[in-house]
Each structure stands twice: as structure tokens, then as C-alpha cells.
Amino acid sequence: MKTFHITGTCIPEENFMVNISDKLEQVMALIKMKKYIVINRPRQYGKTTTLAALRRLLADSDEYVATRLSFEGVGDLMFSNEEEFCQSFFDLLARDFQIKKNGYSDLFNDRIDKIKGFKTLSLAITEIMSSIDKKIILIIDEVDKSRDNQIFISFLGLLREKYLAAREGCDITFHSVILAGLYDIKSLKLQIRPESEKKYNSPWNIAVEFTGDMSFSPLEIESMLLDYVETTGRKMDIKAVSEKIHFWTNGYPFLVSKLCKMVDEELLPKRENKNWDVVDIEWAVSKLLTEINTLFESLAKNLEDNPILFELIKTILVGYEDIDFDLLDPYINFAKLYGMIRENEDGKIRMHNKIFEERLTNYYTSVLSRKNGDVLGKVREAYIGLDGNLDFRMVMLKFQETIKEKYNSHDYLKSDKFLENELRMLFMVFLKPILNGIGFCFKEVQTGAEKRLDLIVLFKKQKFVVEMKIWRGDEYHKAGIIQLKDYMQAESVQEGYMLISNKNRTKDFYSEDEDGIFCVYI
């Protein structure tokens, strides 16, 4: 019986999968042009599954043989010296399933003992490629596992030299080589150089980067859900469910499959109605945000290991500063490699998806709450009315009271850093125990002179629109009121909220209603 799969390679006969034929066609176009290719994507982004699908596509080809190698788990002996590496490389090729299937194993086995280093390896590759009637595509997956090894980098240099010579008609080599992993080859080079010698020159500057979008579009998610419906007989509004999944995941492959798996295997068995509803995705998101998994652990570890990256992501989450998506900045580049961020239509940095945004906001607020102790204030029940609804005015006023009691005696409260960064994060800290397990908080950055941060707070069936801004005078404030009312209309809410940071100490902590908007000054 088919299942949703989240670990390792997805198999079409066993797992529900999106239709990735468009992505495979893009890779095939590069292969036909004899390109050497790098596929760099974040962890659990479908690289291995895509390569497996590519091999299946080519399995019955009369023209190509796609062989896949991975140096993960081969041990350290292979990288101890040139001879050991070259012989082990040929041994791995000889044992590859597609090489065996096409009857080429003996061509590699017969030459293993004659290979003493890169020179004899190069000659052996030329001899074999000259003697067979198909084009060999060499795929090396999990290339990052060898990023600290000089022998592997030298091996890439060998492939590069053979590629260049073949283009000039002076050699014969692999038709195409695909390297897949988290880091690009330039990053591999950076990893092995002594600190004083780090440079950007790469042994793999011949390769093209596969720029195809490997995230799943709503239409591609629909293809997987359609397969599910046809296989199980269960019903759902496929388009609506697909769009909701994409809303939360932005097509991140692991997250897409994870949400589906949670609904299918954890939620549906507990209820009589086995059909899917859009709200089931919200349930899965709520549960996922409380879980610990390898993807979330990897994100947190990368932040903890790099203080500059930690502050960069915090700045993005707080939303005060719009940062250009400039990959020449190494920390922005790392954030992209780790799958944390994306580029929006204005060329600015945004978090890759709302699940990462929520999970990392929870991570940062946990760090901050440990530092600030009682800033969390009262538990959720203190803000719930007799009708079971959240009293958001009370939430705003209690937050104002908490900040006044805790920080008003400190000069730190008057600083720009507090007003523009820490206060925003503290408000998210304050909301965390109120919303945890029931609601969500979406952050939408509004660019311009006001540098606003709009929050959409969902609690059960309630929706609240909150604008967080710095006081910059009456003119900007009036413009902000108009903008927030437009935003309220777009979000179909009757009342809006404005949290205003004001370092002018002539103003007291107070609140007021202004044209349907509840304004709280801090």
C-alpha cells in the first residue's frame, strides 16, 4: 500500500509523489548538451529522489547509462592516498547496478589493480569510454561528505581537465557528471584551505548550476494528492488543500510530504470521517511546530554555531530591516544554502516558508524568554472571555503593562535597538504561550519610511491585524492609520491594532481608540 514518505528515496510504486517530469526534462536538456552539472539544495529538499527518478528515466535508454555513487559510509581508507581512492572509485563503478545491467562491470574490474594514481585512472577512464557504445553519466550524491578531503578535490580537478581536453577533441571521458549536495564546489574549496589561504577559485568552474526550481508548486502538490485520492478513494478539495499546504511550506519537499503524512497516518485513524479538510493541514502544522526532527535540529545547530548568522536570521524574523538578497555576502549565502531564506520579488530577503518562520521564531523567543524571565506574563486563560474568544485588547494592554514594569526604569528602553528590534521580539515572546497549540502569528514586512511590521494573529476562528511601528511624527502616523485600515479591509477584519514604539519620554504609556484602531504606546 502506498504511503507518504519523508526519509530517503521516494519510490513511485510505494510512495505518493509529486509529478517532477518538468524538473527531469530540465536536467536532461543539460545532459544532452554534455554539461557537467552541480545540484545544490538544502537538506531534505528532494535531491536524492530527483536523481533516482533521473536514473529510472534513463534505465531503458539505448543512449545513456546513469551511474550513481555516494561516498557516504565508505570509510576513511578510501581517502588515505591516491591509489586507494582511484581503485575504490573503480570498484564502486563496477558494482553499480546500471553498470552491471549493461554488462560493463568487467571493464572496470579488469583495470582496478593497474590503477596506481590519478594518471593511470585518467587513462583507464579514456580506454573504457572509448570501448563502449553508450554515454556514461556519472552522478555523485552527498558530495559534501568529502568536502574536507584534498584527494577528492584533486579528483574533481582530474575530471575537469579531462572535460576540457574532450571538448578540444584530445580526450574521451564521461558524457556528463552531476554533483549533488548542500554546498557548491566553491564552498568545498573554501573548506579545505588553511584560514590564511582561503580563496574562491574552484576546481569545478566548468560546471553549470542547475537552477530549476526543485520546490513543489501548488499544481505539483495537486498531482500527488490526486494520486492519493485515486488510490485510497478518500475525498478532498484537492486544489484548496494543495494551496493550503503550499501556503505553509512554500513547496519545501520534506515539509509537503510531512504534513500529508501526519494527516493520513496520525489524524485520520482517530476519526470516523476519513476525508480530508483544509483545516486538517492547520492541525498538522500546529503539531509539527511542537516536534523535534532532524531538519529543525539542523536549522538550530547552524544558528548556534554561527553568531553572525544567528543575528541575521533574528533581524529577518523581527522584520524591521529590509536586507538585500546579495549572495556575495557569505552569511546570506549560507542562510540560502541551509534553506532558511529566499529572495522575494523586490530582491529582499524573506524566510523560506511560514513553517520555518514560526519554528525559528519560537526558537528565538525561547532564547529570549530564558533571558527575560517573567516577560511572558499570564497564561492564556487570563485573556479568554466567557464566550471562549481571545480578548486581544487585554493582550495589548497587558503587554504594555509588562514592558512598563520591567523596563521603564532602564535607559535601555529608550534606545533605538530596543525599540526597533528587541521590543518586536518581546511581543512575539509574549504571544507565544497565548497562541501555542491553538493559534499562529504571521509576520508581513511593509517597506518604506515607516518600516512597519504587520502581524496577522490567528486564534481559533478569530483574526487580528497588528501593526508594529516606530513613532515618526503625526504625518507618518496618520498615513499609517490609512494604510492599516486598507490592510484590515483586505483581511476582512473590523478592528485593527497598533503597537507604537516611542522613545520620546514626554509621552506616557497610554492607549487610545483612533478611527476603529486600538493604539497602544510604549
Disulfide bonds with the S-S distance in Angstrom:
none
